[in-house]
Amino acid sequence: MTITLTDRYVHEVVRRIPADQRDDVAEELRTTIADTIDARESDNPAEAEREVLTEMGDPIRLAARYADRPLALIGPELYPPYIRLLTMLLTIVLPIAVLATVILEIVDNGDVGEVIAAGIGSILTVGGQMIAWLTVIFALIDRFVSREQLAKDAKPWSPDDLPVSPQTDRHSFGAVAAALWDMLVIALIVWQHFGQPYALDGGKRVEILNPALWTGWMWPILAGLAGIAITQFIRSTRPAWTIRLATWHTAAHAVFALPMVWVLHQREFFNPAFLSDLDQEWLSTDSFYTVAIAAVLIVSAIEVYKRYREATHAR
């Protein structure tokens, strides 16, 4: 039995659709192709058959229409939530995971090169895993859940979902940059504690900040910085600041600023051994600590004011 182009074409279509549809679709296709060829009344049936199949197009596309399956890996119903969730993972969860990896590496050995390598490696591996697994999950949902059900479950879009202004992207970038800066400060504080980067005249290595802080005030300071970074990352995934998010941001600033001001007021910020060896009198003067306290309070107050103002204007 000679296998014709039509046989090959029909086979390519029906093998990609559910089994219970194959016989009906195969019969329909053969009838359609035969009728179209006959309608041409060509003297060369083989050439007419080739032309008809060419016009019908790629059998993979035709099978997708019969099976009601999208040709895209992730269809239009799931693509918006996929992008939103992927953005949140890469801008919030990934930096936190990288920071945790860096801190663990600092605690483990404190070598700057290995810390940087661990940070870059975690970005590539954790980020790659996030992208891969999220894509696989959404692709499976798109394949095994009906498009009607996806459309029914999807949140309807409204103009309320639009960004507050064309400046949103720039503001989001600024929020991410601010969060990354806070995370860098946290990493440096932890690194100088375990790495002890300053060498005294006798060769002994010490940390720059007062080691006694780690039995008390350092923890709320770090928690406040982490809270500030988290609220900034959350802001980067939203059109604008909200009153609720600004309130959490304010609380994080309070957790950071109040202990910091007290530590500066008590002149307990720097390691006494570091100050003694450095022999820089200006680091021990009243004016230095007064300026430092004022800077912490002013920066925190301005930051809180700006976030509440943006949240109020966005309502």
Backbone as CSV, one residue per row, in Angstrom:
resi,resn,N_x,N_y,N_z,CA_x,CA_y,CA_z,C_x,C_y,C_z
1,MET,0.849,-1.196,0.000,0.000,0.000,0.000,0.878,1.236,0.000
2,THR,0.612,2.109,-0.954,1.399,3.328,-1.073,0.914,4.370,-0.064
3,ILE,1.854,4.941,0.673,1.524,5.995,1.644,1.618,7.337,0.937
4,THR,0.518,8.042,0.864,0.472,9.318,0.154,0.846,10.465,1.080
5,LEU,0.996,11.652,0.483,1.245,12.853,1.278,0.085,13.119,2.231
6,THR,-1.122,12.853,1.760,-2.295,13.049,2.621,-2.235,12.143,3.846
7,ASP,-1.853,10.887,3.640,-1.727,9.957,4.768,-0.707,10.466,5.782
8,ARG,0.397,10.909,5.288,1.453,11.406,6.184,0.995,12.662,6.922
9,TYR,0.287,13.526,6.211,-0.188,14.780,6.815,-1.214,14.485,7.910
10,VAL,-2.197,13.630,7.583,-3.235,13.288,8.561,-2.610,12.614,9.784
11,HIS,-1.647,11.739,9.560,-0.981,11.068,10.684,-0.292,12.081,11.601
12,GLU,0.372,13.066,11.007,1.069,14.078,11.807,0.100,14.907,12.635
13,VAL,-1.102,15.105,12.122,-2.098,15.881,12.866,-2.699,15.056,13.996
14,VAL,-3.212,13.874,13.666,-4.003,13.122,14.651,-3.153,12.550,15.780
15,ARG,-1.867,12.339,15.567,-1.051,11.782,16.652,-0.785,12.806,17.751
16,ARG,-1.154,14.062,17.493,-0.929,15.119,18.476,-2.219,15.554,19.175
17,ILE,-3.307,14.852,18.939,-4.573,15.204,19.570,-5.036,14.039,20.436
18,PRO,-5.978,14.266,21.362,-6.464,13.178,22.224,-6.979,11.991,21.422
19,ALA,-6.785,10.802,21.966,-7.114,9.561,21.248,-8.581,9.474,20.863
20,ASP,-9.475,10.005,21.715,-10.901,9.878,21.415,-11.350,10.772,20.261
21,GLN,-10.467,11.664,19.794,-10.820,12.542,18.682,-10.174,12.107,17.361
22,ARG,-9.256,11.191,17.423,-8.405,10.918,16.264,-9.180,10.389,15.055
23,ASP,-10.066,9.421,15.269,-10.784,8.842,14.127,-11.644,9.883,13.426
24,ASP,-12.382,10.674,14.210,-13.259,11.688,13.614,-12.454,12.749,12.883
25,VAL,-11.361,13.197,13.504,-10.540,14.237,12.875,-9.879,13.696,11.613
26,ALA,-9.400,12.458,11.663,-8.754,11.870,10.486,-9.732,11.783,9.319
27,GLU,-10.953,11.335,9.604,-11.959,11.240,8.534,-12.302,12.616,7.984
28,GLU,-12.446,13.585,8.887,-12.770,14.950,8.451,-11.667,15.534,7.584
29,LEU,-10.419,15.316,7.997,-9.290,15.853,7.231,-9.203,15.208,5.846
30,ARG,-9.324,13.903,5.795,-9.231,13.212,4.496,-10.334,13.705,3.550
31,THR,-11.532,13.874,4.092,-12.642,14.348,3.257,-12.386,15.764,2.768
32,THR,-11.924,16.621,3.675,-11.656,18.013,3.306,-10.569,18.101,2.243
33,ILE,-9.499,17.360,2.447,-8.386,17.387,1.487,-8.838,16.858,0.126
34,ALA,-9.564,15.745,0.137,-10.020,15.157,-1.131,-10.968,16.091,-1.864
35,ASP,-11.911,16.698,-1.138,-12.861,17.617,-1.776,-12.152,18.835,-2.348
36,THR,-11.162,19.341,-1.618,-10.437,20.521,-2.097,-9.631,20.192,-3.352
37,ILE,-9.032,19.004,-3.372,-8.268,18.585,-4.562,-9.206,18.433,-5.761
38,ASP,-10.353,17.799,-5.547,-11.306,17.604,-6.643,-11.826,18.933,-7.175
39,ALA,-12.011,19.886,-6.262,-12.550,21.177,-6.688,-11.596,21.920,-7.612
40,ARG,-10.353,21.604,-7.569,-9.372,22.289,-8.413,-9.389,21.756,-9.851
41,GLU,-9.893,20.541,-10.010,-9.970,19.936,-11.342,-8.629,20.025,-12.069
42,SER,-7.585,19.662,-11.355,-6.234,19.757,-11.914,-5.907,18.522,-12.745
43,ASP,-5.090,18.743,-13.770,-4.611,17.625,-14.584,-3.514,16.840,-13.871
44,ASN,-2.980,17.427,-12.811,-1.897,16.779,-12.062,-2.341,16.629,-10.603
45,PRO,-3.013,15.534,-10.256,-3.524,15.354,-8.889,-2.435,15.426,-7.817
46,ALA,-1.252,14.916,-8.120,-0.165,14.941,-7.124,0.239,16.374,-6.803
47,GLU,0.331,17.198,-7.839,0.685,18.602,-7.628,-0.427,19.333,-6.887
48,ALA,-1.680,19.018,-7.227,-2.813,19.638,-6.539,-2.828,19.243,-5.059
49,GLU,-2.525,17.976,-4.792,-2.468,17.515,-3.402,-1.410,18.286,-2.619
50,ARG,-0.239,18.468,-3.203,0.837,19.214,-2.542,0.408,20.652,-2.263
51,GLU,-0.262,21.290,-3.240,-0.703,22.675,-3.066,-1.734,22.789,-1.938
52,VAL,-2.676,21.843,-1.890,-3.707,21.874,-0.849,-3.084,21.710,0.535
53,LEU,-2.176,20.772,0.687,-1.529,20.551,1.986,-0.688,21.753,2.394
54,THR,-0.059,22.389,1.401,0.726,23.592,1.698,-0.175,24.689,2.241
55,GLU,-1.346,24.855,1.625,-2.278,25.883,2.074,-2.846,25.577,3.460
56,MET,-3.001,24.298,3.783,-3.527,23.931,5.104,-2.523,24.217,6.216
57,GLY,-1.252,24.271,5.873,-0.247,24.692,6.829,0.354,23.575,7.653
58,ASP,1.209,23.984,8.565,1.943,23.056,9.420,0.965,22.174,10.199
59,PRO,1.119,20.856,10.147,0.204,19.964,10.883,0.252,20.167,12.394
60,ILE,1.364,20.647,12.902,1.448,20.909,14.347,0.488,22.031,14.734
61,ARG,0.436,23.086,13.917,-0.485,24.189,14.187,-1.943,23.724,14.065
62,LEU,-2.209,22.923,13.044,-3.574,22.435,12.853,-3.995,21.535,14.013
63,ALA,-3.090,20.688,14.477,-3.392,19.817,15.620,-3.673,20.634,16.873
64,ALA,-2.934,21.723,17.059,-3.157,22.579,18.225,-4.557,23.180,18.201
65,ARG,-5.041,23.539,17.009,-6.395,24.088,16.910,-7.445,23.024,17.226
66,TYR,-7.248,21.817,16.729,-8.193,20.742,17.021,-8.202,20.393,18.513
67,ALA,-7.038,20.374,19.117,-6.932,19.991,20.529,-7.175,21.153,21.470
68,ASP,-7.330,22.352,20.905,-7.517,23.561,21.711,-6.360,23.748,22.687
69,ARG,-5.150,23.584,22.167,-3.950,23.765,22.970,-3.139,24.916,22.404
70,PRO,-2.597,25.778,23.264,-1.759,26.865,22.759,-0.419,26.335,22.270
71,LEU,0.115,26.968,21.253,1.443,26.585,20.767,2.545,27.180,21.631
72,ALA,2.208,28.217,22.381,3.200,28.824,23.265,3.409,27.941,24.496
73,LEU,4.603,28.035,25.089,4.891,27.260,26.297,3.945,27.656,27.421
74,ILE,3.689,28.963,27.541,2.742,29.490,28.527,1.766,30.386,27.778
75,GLY,0.491,30.048,27.830,-0.522,30.759,27.063,-0.852,32.131,27.623
76,PRO,-1.669,32.892,26.910,-1.991,34.271,27.308,-2.759,34.362,28.621
77,GLU,-3.511,33.314,28.986,-4.257,33.371,30.242,-3.330,33.344,31.452
78,LEU,-2.217,32.633,31.349,-1.300,32.477,32.484,-0.077,33.372,32.408
79,TYR,0.164,33.981,31.252,1.405,34.744,31.098,1.497,35.932,32.065
80,PRO,0.442,36.754,32.239,0.569,37.880,33.184,0.900,37.456,34.610
81,PRO,0.160,36.477,35.213,0.558,36.076,36.574,1.931,35.414,36.618
82,TYR,2.310,34.741,35.540,3.649,34.128,35.478,4.728,35.202,35.573
83,ILE,4.569,36.266,34.804,5.563,37.344,34.815,5.589,38.043,36.166
84,ARG,4.409,38.285,36.751,4.368,38.966,38.053,5.054,38.128,39.129
85,LEU,4.769,36.845,39.160,5.371,35.974,40.173,6.869,35.823,39.946
86,LEU,7.279,35.716,38.688,8.703,35.603,38.384,9.441,36.866,38.812
87,THR,8.831,38.024,38.566,9.437,39.292,38.980,9.593,39.352,40.491
88,MET,8.565,38.915,41.216,8.631,38.933,42.674,9.733,38.004,43.186
89,LEU,9.842,36.818,42.595,10.871,35.870,43.022,12.273,36.418,42.785
90,LEU,12.480,37.027,41.614,13.820,37.494,41.257,14.202,38.778,41.974
91,THR,13.220,39.577,42.386,13.537,40.854,43.025,13.433,40.816,44.543
92,ILE,12.776,39.800,45.094,12.626,39.725,46.550,13.269,38.453,47.108
93,VAL,12.818,37.316,46.638,13.293,36.047,47.202,14.752,35.787,46.836
94,LEU,15.114,36.032,45.570,16.493,35.767,45.142,17.508,36.602,45.918
95,PRO,17.333,37.934,46.059,18.311,38.695,46.844,18.428,38.212,48.280
96,ILE,17.302,37.825,48.893,17.357,37.321,50.265,18.154,36.019,50.321
97,ALA,17.930,35.139,49.351,18.672,33.876,49.302,20.162,34.121,49.087
98,VAL,20.481,35.076,48.204,21.888,35.406,47.950,22.529,35.987,49.203
99,LEU,21.804,36.886,49.882,22.333,37.476,51.115,22.598,36.396,52.159
100,ALA,21.681,35.450,52.300,21.879,34.365,53.263,23.112,33.540,52.911
101,THR,23.298,33.279,51.618,24.472,32.516,51.177,25.760,33.271,51.485
102,VAL,25.746,34.576,51.210,26.934,35.400,51.457,27.265,35.435,52.944
103,ILE,26.241,35.611,53.777,26.474,35.663,55.223,27.039,34.337,55.727
104,LEU,26.489,33.236,55.260,27.006,31.924,55.669,28.453,31.733,55.225
105,GLU,28.781,32.226,54.033,30.154,32.112,53.545,31.100,32.978,54.375
106,ILE,30.607,34.155,54.771,31.420,35.034,55.619,31.698,34.366,56.959
107,VAL,30.652,33.795,57.537,30.806,33.123,58.825,31.747,31.929,58.705
108,ASP,31.702,31.257,57.561,32.482,30.035,57.384,33.976,30.309,57.269
109,ASN,34.357,31.288,56.397,35.797,31.523,56.241,36.186,32.992,56.156
110,GLY,35.273,33.862,55.703,35.584,35.287,55.672,36.457,35.734,54.526
111,ASP,36.865,34.851,53.627,37.694,35.242,52.494,36.850,36.019,51.484
112,VAL,37.325,37.217,51.111,36.547,38.098,50.240,36.290,37.447,48.883
113,GLY,37.317,36.845,48.300,37.160,36.221,46.994,36.127,35.112,47.001
114,GLU,36.178,34.273,48.032,35.219,33.172,48.111,33.808,33.682,48.392
115,VAL,33.713,34.768,49.150,32.397,35.360,49.414,31.778,35.872,48.122
116,ILE,32.584,36.588,47.312,32.087,37.104,46.029,31.699,35.955,45.107
117,ALA,32.538,34.929,45.048,32.238,33.771,44.194,30.957,33.075,44.645
118,ALA,30.775,32.958,45.964,29.555,32.324,46.475,28.324,33.144,46.120
119,GLY,28.454,34.476,46.205,27.329,35.338,45.848,26.948,35.209,44.390
120,ILE,27.951,35.257,43.506,27.682,35.126,42.066,27.123,33.738,41.750
121,GLY,27.704,32.721,42.369,27.223,31.362,42.131,25.781,31.170,42.570
122,SER,25.421,31.756,43.715,24.037,31.612,44.191,23.064,32.362,43.297
123,ILE,23.496,33.495,42.740,22.632,34.224,41.801,22.318,33.351,40.595
124,LEU,23.356,32.706,40.049,23.166,31.885,38.849,22.362,30.619,39.143
125,THR,22.718,29.923,40.224,22.052,28.642,40.503,20.634,28.839,41.038
126,VAL,20.495,29.670,42.065,19.160,29.877,42.645,18.249,30.585,41.648
127,GLY,18.780,31.623,40.981,17.974,32.316,39.980,17.558,31.397,38.848
128,GLY,18.489,30.573,38.381,18.164,29.630,37.317,17.112,28.622,37.745
129,GLN,17.220,28.125,38.981,16.229,27.176,39.490,14.850,27.825,39.594
130,MET,14.820,29.067,40.050,13.535,29.765,40.163,12.869,29.904,38.800
131,ILE,13.637,30.347,37.812,13.085,30.530,36.469,12.626,29.191,35.894
132,ALA,13.472,28.163,36.026,13.162,26.865,35.421,11.927,26.226,36.044
133,TRP,11.889,26.134,37.375,10.776,25.440,38.019,9.476,26.204,37.883
134,LEU,9.533,27.522,37.981,8.301,28.298,37.809,7.754,28.127,36.394
135,THR,8.644,28.132,35.411,8.219,27.946,34.023,7.614,26.564,33.814
136,VAL,8.239,25.540,34.379,7.714,24.174,34.246,6.325,24.060,34.876
137,ILE,6.161,24.629,36.064,4.868,24.542,36.755,3.769,25.227,35.948
138,PHE,4.053,26.436,35.460,3.038,27.161,34.688,2.762,26.466,33.359
139,ALA,3.783,25.898,32.750,3.578,25.183,31.485,2.697,23.953,31.692
140,LEU,2.905,23.228,32.794,2.071,22.055,33.084,0.625,22.461,33.355
141,ILE,0.458,23.542,34.111,-0.909,24.032,34.360,-1.586,24.395,33.048
142,ASP,-0.823,25.045,32.169,-1.385,25.469,30.890,-1.768,24.276,30.023
143,ARG,-1.065,23.154,30.171,-1.343,21.981,29.350,-2.511,21.153,29.887
144,PHE,-2.643,21.063,31.200,-3.587,20.112,31.776,-4.840,20.750,32.376
145,VAL,-4.905,22.075,32.379,-6.121,22.762,32.817,-6.750,23.407,31.596
146,SER,-8.053,23.247,31.443,-8.720,23.775,30.250,-8.603,25.284,30.187
147,ARG,-8.549,25.802,28.979,-8.413,27.243,28.796,-9.652,27.972,29.306
148,GLU,-10.824,27.321,29.205,-12.043,27.938,29.732,-11.954,28.102,31.247
149,GLN,-11.412,27.076,31.927,-11.267,27.155,33.376,-10.245,28.208,33.763
150,LEU,-9.151,28.299,33.003,-8.141,29.317,33.282,-8.724,30.709,33.122
151,ALA,-9.494,30.902,32.049,-10.107,32.211,31.817,-11.118,32.541,32.913
152,LYS,-11.831,31.514,33.405,-12.816,31.727,34.464,-12.149,32.104,35.779
153,ASP,-11.021,31.453,36.086,-10.332,31.689,37.356,-9.473,32.940,37.341
154,ALA,-9.169,33.454,36.162,-8.272,34.607,36.074,-8.932,35.851,36.657
155,LYS,-8.142,36.649,37.340,-8.644,37.902,37.881,-8.883,38.880,36.741
156,PRO,-10.098,39.429,36.627,-10.360,40.373,35.530,-9.537,41.641,35.688
157,TRP,-9.025,42.114,34.564,-8.215,43.332,34.595,-9.116,44.551,34.650
158,SER,-8.662,45.586,35.329,-9.392,46.853,35.362,-8.385,47.984,35.312
159,PRO,-8.824,49.200,34.984,-7.897,50.342,34.957,-7.205,50.594,36.285
160,ASP,-7.778,50.073,37.386,-7.129,50.246,38.694,-5.774,49.559,38.755
161,ASP,-5.535,48.599,37.846,-4.264,47.880,37.828,-3.160,48.647,37.117
162,LEU,-3.509,49.781,36.487,-2.505,50.559,35.766,-1.528,51.200,36.738
163,PRO,-0.266,51.387,36.343,0.688,52.107,37.187,0.203,53.519,37.470
164,VAL,0.634,54.050,38.599,0.194,55.382,38.991,0.664,56.431,38.012
165,SER,1.878,56.283,37.511,2.422,57.277,36.592,3.461,56.619,35.708
166,PRO,3.883,57.300,34.625,4.949,56.756,33.785,6.281,56.647,34.506
167,GLN,6.363,57.247,35.701,7.614,57.226,36.455,7.795,55.927,37.229
168,THR,6.784,55.034,37.177,6.797,53.843,38.037,8.057,53.015,37.876
169,ASP,8.476,52.783,36.633,9.643,51.936,36.404,10.888,52.535,37.035
170,ARG,11.043,53.852,36.913,12.208,54.515,37.502,12.165,54.396,39.016
171,HIS,10.982,54.590,39.613,10.849,54.476,41.055,11.098,53.047,41.521
172,SER,10.644,52.075,40.741,10.878,50.679,41.104,12.364,50.357,41.087
173,PHE,13.065,50.875,40.086,14.512,50.665,40.026,15.188,51.294,41.236
174,GLY,14.726,52.484,41.633,15.296,53.132,42.803,15.060,52.333,44.069
175,ALA,13.876,51.718,44.180,13.571,50.894,45.351,14.480,49.676,45.411
176,VAL,14.707,49.043,44.264,15.603,47.882,44.219,17.023,48.293,44.587
177,ALA,17.475,49.432,44.045,18.827,49.910,44.342,18.985,50.194,45.836
178,ALA,17.968,50.826,46.443,18.027,51.119,47.875,18.057,49.837,48.698
179,ALA,17.261,48.854,48.295,17.238,47.580,49.015,18.580,46.858,48.911
180,LEU,19.168,46.881,47.725,20.471,46.238,47.545,21.542,46.932,48.381
181,TRP,21.438,48.248,48.496,22.393,48.985,49.331,22.256,48.549,50.796
182,ASP,21.029,48.457,51.296,20.819,48.023,52.678,21.369,46.615,52.901
183,MET,21.171,45.747,51.920,21.694,44.383,52.038,23.216,44.368,52.029
184,LEU,23.809,45.261,51.235,25.268,45.359,51.216,25.796,45.819,52.568
185,VAL,25.108,46.782,53.187,25.515,47.259,54.514,25.443,46.114,55.526
186,ILE,24.366,45.334,55.470,24.243,44.177,56.375,25.407,43.211,56.164
187,ALA,25.703,42.918,54.899,26.788,41.986,54.595,28.130,42.512,55.099
188,LEU,28.374,43.805,54.954,29.639,44.393,55.415,29.755,44.344,56.936
189,ILE,28.638,44.606,57.623,28.660,44.549,59.090,28.993,43.133,59.562
190,VAL,28.346,42.156,58.953,28.606,40.761,59.336,30.027,40.359,58.954
191,TRP,30.464,40.782,57.763,31.811,40.422,57.299,32.891,40.980,58.216
192,GLN,32.776,42.268,58.629,33.825,42.839,59.471,33.846,42.189,60.852
193,HIS,32.693,41.621,61.262,32.656,40.950,62.563,33.422,39.629,62.519
194,PHE,33.182,38.842,61.480,33.831,37.539,61.390,35.186,37.605,60.683
195,GLY,35.315,38.514,59.728,36.564,38.607,58.975,37.653,39.388,59.671
196,GLN,37.245,40.287,60.621,38.207,41.115,61.360,39.254,41.713,60.407
197,PRO,38.841,42.668,59.574,39.713,43.165,58.507,40.831,44.104,58.955
198,TYR,40.741,44.660,60.179,41.749,45.646,60.595,42.853,44.970,61.404
199,ALA,44.104,45.257,61.027,45.263,44.687,61.723,45.882,45.739,62.633
200,LEU,46.029,45.419,63.913,46.684,46.316,64.858,48.188,46.323,64.611
201,ASP,48.882,47.218,65.295,50.333,47.317,65.113,51.031,45.995,65.413
202,GLY,50.530,45.262,66.383,51.155,43.989,66.736,50.790,42.847,65.810
203,GLY,49.948,43.110,64.817,49.546,42.068,63.875,48.220,41.411,64.206
204,LYS,47.701,41.658,65.399,46.419,41.071,65.770,45.308,41.700,64.936
205,ARG,44.400,40.892,64.468,43.308,41.380,63.634,42.054,41.566,64.490
206,VAL,41.395,42.691,64.285,40.194,43.010,65.060,39.111,43.524,64.115
207,GLU,37.901,43.526,64.608,36.805,44.105,63.829,36.745,45.607,64.057
208,ILE,36.090,46.307,63.150,36.040,47.768,63.217,34.955,48.234,64.180
209,LEU,33.814,47.607,64.156,32.722,47.986,65.047,32.872,47.286,66.392
210,ASN,32.258,47.861,67.395,32.379,47.355,68.760,31.828,45.926,68.861
211,PRO,32.651,44.948,69.199,32.161,43.559,69.290,31.110,43.376,70.370
212,ALA,31.086,44.275,71.362,30.089,44.152,72.426,28.674,44.374,71.908
213,LEU,28.540,45.021,70.754,27.209,45.264,70.191,26.499,43.966,69.828
214,TRP,27.264,42.913,69.565,26.659,41.653,69.130,25.948,40.924,70.263
215,THR,26.118,41.399,71.481,25.359,40.831,72.598,24.102,41.636,72.885
216,GLY,23.829,42.636,72.051,22.645,43.455,72.304,22.156,44.234,71.100
217,TRP,22.626,45.473,70.966,22.034,46.428,70.034,22.246,46.101,68.560
218,MET,23.231,45.296,68.229,23.473,45.019,66.814,22.300,44.276,66.172
219,TRP,21.620,43.448,66.922,20.549,42.633,66.344,19.345,43.456,65.902
220,PRO,18.833,44.397,66.717,17.754,45.240,66.191,18.206,46.142,65.046
221,ILE,19.481,46.563,65.064,19.990,47.374,63.951,19.946,46.572,62.652
222,LEU,20.434,45.335,62.697,20.402,44.478,61.504,18.971,44.133,61.102
223,ALA,18.121,43.879,62.098,16.719,43.567,61.789,16.037,44.753,61.116
224,GLY,16.341,45.964,61.598,15.771,47.152,60.972,16.236,47.322,59.541
225,LEU,17.533,47.128,59.300,18.052,47.218,57.929,17.407,46.168,57.027
226,ALA,17.248,44.948,57.549,16.605,43.893,56.756,15.153,44.248,56.453
227,GLY,14.458,44.810,57.448,13.073,45.223,57.228,12.957,46.317,56.188
228,ILE,13.877,47.277,56.219,13.891,48.348,55.217,14.106,47.763,53.827
229,ALA,15.056,46.831,53.716,15.333,46.207,52.417,14.122,45.435,51.903
230,ILE,13.461,44.699,52.785,12.301,43.902,52.367,11.171,44.802,51.879
231,THR,10.882,45.881,52.612,9.805,46.781,52.171,10.160,47.464,50.859
232,GLN,11.437,47.759,50.645,11.844,48.345,49.367,11.656,47.342,48.230
233,PHE,12.002,46.092,48.464,11.809,45.067,47.438,10.323,44.880,47.129
234,ILE,9.492,44.867,48.162,8.048,44.746,47.935,7.546,45.931,47.125
235,ARG,8.043,47.116,47.441,7.641,48.309,46.681,7.995,48.170,45.206
236,SER,9.122,47.535,44.891,9.550,47.417,43.498,8.602,46.565,42.670
237,THR,7.771,45.745,43.322,6.829,44.886,42.604,5.447,45.513,42.505
238,ARG,5.279,46.727,43.040,3.967,47.367,43.044,4.040,48.721,42.341
239,PRO,2.887,49.229,41.893,2.892,50.517,41.184,3.364,51.677,42.048
240,ALA,3.066,51.639,43.348,3.426,52.763,44.221,3.392,52.297,45.671
241,TRP,3.857,53.181,46.554,3.767,52.900,47.975,2.309,52.948,48.411
242,THR,1.945,52.076,49.342,0.629,52.112,49.967,0.800,52.543,51.423
243,ILE,-0.298,52.964,52.044,-0.226,53.380,53.443,0.271,52.231,54.323
244,ARG,-0.229,51.044,54.050,0.180,49.887,54.853,1.664,49.599,54.682
245,LEU,2.145,49.616,53.442,3.561,49.336,53.203,4.431,50.438,53.788
246,ALA,3.980,51.694,53.673,4.731,52.812,54.252,4.803,52.686,55.773
247,THR,3.739,52.168,56.384,3.742,51.969,57.842,4.770,50.918,58.249
248,TRP,4.821,49.809,57.508,5.844,48.794,57.780,7.242,49.361,57.551
249,HIS,7.384,50.182,56.532,8.675,50.814,56.243,9.084,51.727,57.398
250,THR,8.120,52.457,57.939,8.387,53.333,59.083,8.814,52.522,60.303
251,ALA,8.121,51.422,60.546,8.477,50.571,61.684,9.897,50.031,61.542
252,ALA,10.262,49.639,60.321,11.620,49.133,60.091,12.656,50.219,60.351
253,HIS,12.366,51.448,59.905,13.292,52.558,60.165,13.418,52.822,61.662
254,ALA,12.311,52.712,62.394,12.366,52.933,63.838,13.211,51.864,64.521
255,VAL,13.030,50.602,64.094,13.811,49.503,64.675,15.300,49.706,64.419
256,PHE,15.637,50.284,63.260,17.046,50.542,62.946,17.561,51.813,63.620
257,ALA,16.833,52.923,63.464,17.358,54.237,63.842,17.471,54.424,65.352
258,LEU,16.479,53.994,66.115,16.496,54.252,67.555,17.673,53.559,68.255
259,PRO,17.917,52.261,68.025,19.115,51.655,68.624,20.411,52.280,68.115
260,MET,20.436,52.639,66.826,21.645,53.251,66.275,21.941,54.585,66.954
261,VAL,20.908,55.385,67.157,21.094,56.677,67.833,21.602,56.465,69.259
262,TRP,21.060,55.487,69.956,21.501,55.212,71.329,22.965,54.765,71.351
263,VAL,23.338,53.899,70.435,24.723,53.426,70.366,25.670,54.588,70.083
264,LEU,25.299,55.453,69.162,26.135,56.618,68.855,26.196,57.568,70.045
265,HIS,25.076,57.747,70.721,25.046,58.625,71.890,25.962,58.104,72.995
266,GLN,26.017,56.793,73.145,26.872,56.188,74.166,28.315,56.018,73.688
267,ARG,28.578,56.385,72.442,29.914,56.246,71.840,30.404,54.793,71.884
268,GLU,29.511,53.892,71.573,29.841,52.469,71.589,29.848,51.866,70.191
269,PHE,29.884,52.723,69.176,29.763,52.233,67.803,31.037,51.530,67.331
270,PHE,32.199,52.154,67.576,33.467,51.602,67.090,34.145,50.739,68.151
271,ASN,34.949,49.817,67.676,35.751,48.963,68.543,36.812,49.824,69.237
272,PRO,36.873,49.834,70.569,37.883,50.645,71.268,39.304,50.337,70.811
273,ALA,39.600,49.068,70.544,40.943,48.708,70.079,41.225,49.324,68.714
274,PHE,40.241,49.367,67.863,40.390,49.983,66.542,40.627,51.479,66.670
275,LEU,39.849,52.166,67.517,40.013,53.608,67.696,41.377,53.940,68.284
276,SER,41.797,53.144,69.254,43.084,53.401,69.900,44.238,53.244,68.921
277,ASP,44.181,52.235,68.090,45.261,51.995,67.135,45.222,52.984,65.981
278,LEU,44.011,53.371,65.563,43.881,54.303,64.442,44.368,55.688,64.818
279,ASP,44.155,56.063,66.081,44.635,57.347,66.605,44.106,58.525,65.779
280,GLN,42.805,58.524,65.545,42.144,59.638,64.867,41.186,60.289,65.864
281,GLU,41.589,61.436,66.390,40.824,62.058,67.464,39.420,62.465,67.028
282,TRP,39.251,62.811,65.742,37.947,63.298,65.293,36.858,62.239,65.405
283,LEU,37.262,60.942,65.431,36.277,59.880,65.579,35.764,59.758,67.010
284,SER,36.385,60.484,67.936,35.978,60.406,69.338,35.409,61.719,69.853
285,THR,35.281,62.699,68.987,34.809,64.017,69.420,33.289,64.050,69.530
286,ASP,32.809,65.000,70.362,31.363,65.176,70.505,30.726,65.582,69.183
287,SER,31.425,66.430,68.431,30.853,66.916,67.170,30.628,65.776,66.177
288,PHE,31.536,64.809,66.126,31.374,63.690,65.200,30.112,62.900,65.531
289,TYR,29.932,62.569,66.799,28.770,61.764,67.173,27.480,62.565,67.065
290,THR,27.557,63.871,67.314,26.370,64.712,67.149,25.927,64.740,65.692
291,VAL,26.891,64.907,64.790,26.576,64.910,63.357,26.044,63.545,62.921
292,ALA,26.648,62.473,63.425,26.206,61.125,63.057,24.777,60.867,63.519
293,ILE,24.467,61.272,64.759,23.102,61.096,65.273,22.108,61.896,64.442
294,ALA,22.468,63.149,64.146,21.581,63.994,63.345,21.366,63.398,61.957
295,ALA,22.424,62.851,61.372,22.313,62.267,60.030,21.357,61.076,60.030
296,VAL,21.480,60.207,61.031,20.596,59.035,61.108,19.139,59.464,61.245
297,LEU,18.884,60.423,62.139,17.508,60.863,62.368,16.934,61.589,61.155
298,ILE,17.731,62.457,60.543,17.240,63.235,59.400,16.962,62.333,58.208
299,VAL,17.901,61.427,57.909,17.710,60.526,56.764,16.473,59.652,56.969
300,SER,16.304,59.106,58.167,15.137,58.262,58.437,13.843,59.068,58.351
301,ALA,13.857,60.282,58.906,12.654,61.117,58.875,12.272,61.486,57.444
302,ILE,13.262,61.855,56.637,12.988,62.205,55.238,12.454,60.997,54.480
303,GLU,13.049,59.848,54.708,12.615,58.632,54.025,11.166,58.293,54.380
304,VAL,10.835,58.369,55.660,9.466,58.069,56.092,8.487,59.079,55.508
305,TYR,8.858,60.361,55.535,7.979,61.406,54.993,7.714,61.195,53.505
306,LYS,8.766,60.889,52.749,8.612,60.689,51.302,7.719,59.495,51.000
307,ARG,7.850,58.412,51.749,7.045,57.226,51.478,5.575,57.463,51.803
308,TYR,5.304,58.154,52.913,3.910,58.464,53.241,3.310,59.448,52.236
309,ARG,4.115,60.385,51.780,3.612,61.346,50.792,3.253,60.637,49.492
310,GLU,4.128,59.730,49.032,3.833,58.994,47.803,2.609,58.109,47.982
311,ALA,2.494,57.466,49.155,1.338,56.603,49.402,0.041,57.406,49.424
312,THR,0.088,58.607,49.994,-1.104,59.459,50.049,-1.512,59.927,48.664
313,HIS,-0.557,60.312,47.842,-0.855,60.782,46.487,-1.364,59.659,45.598
314,ALA,-0.973,58.423,45.908,-1.379,57.292,45.067,-2.793,56.810,45.363
315,ARG,-3.381,57.265,46.451,-4.720,56.784,46.836,-5.787,57.379,45.929
